[in-house]
Amino acid sequence: MTDDAIGLGAAGPTCDLEEEARTRGYRRVAGLDEAGRGPLAGPVVGAAVIVPRRFVLRSLDDSKNVSPTQREELFSVITESAMAWGVGVASEAEIDSLNVLGATRLAWQRAVNQLHAPPDFLLIDGHLGADFGIPHR
């Protein structure tokens, strides 16, 4: 991955939602996403990350659309650049117990709990009704 893959306000992904939260006074805005909700078997993995202001990866709009090699490169760029990041996992047994939606929320909560800098606002991918006691969108 080259340095020019990281851009400011690149076409495609934007920082509009993050900037909107910042204009309302929030400083540690964390993004949340998940993987594993589609497969019939396997865990649900949630991730939370707080990146520097205006951090954008030009080459990324959906992690599900990149190759495993690209995903590894993006992981390195994100974790090296992030102010804080965390990963949470909900097991197959937890999916069976809570259903996939509940397990996704659990994985996200675990990811948020791993952030060494607690977020004051969450940008959550999807409309899953998650509520962590933190303002979110």
Stockholm file with secondary structure:
# STOCKHOLM 1.0

chainA/1-137         MTDDAIGLGAAGPTCDLEEEARTRGYRRVAGLDEAGRGPLAGPVVGAAVIVPRRFVLRSLDDSKNVSPTQREELFSVITESAMAWGVGVASEAEIDSLNVLGATRLAWQRAVNQLHAPPDFLLIDGHLGADFGIPHR
#=GR chainA/1-137 SS CCGGGEESSCSSSCSHHHHHHHHTTCCCEEEEEEECSSSSSSCEEEEEEECCTTCEETTCSCGGGSCHHHHHHHHHHHHHHCSEEEEEEECHHHHHHHHHHHHHHHHHHHHHHTCSSCCSEEEESSCCCCCCSSCBC
#=GC SS_cons         CCGGGEESSCSSSCSHHHHHHHHTTCCCEEEEEEECSSSSSSCEEEEEEECCTTCEETTCSCGGGSCHHHHHHHHHHHHHHCSEEEEEEECHHHHHHHHHHHHHHHHHHHHHHTCSSCCSEEEESSCCCCCCSSCBC
//
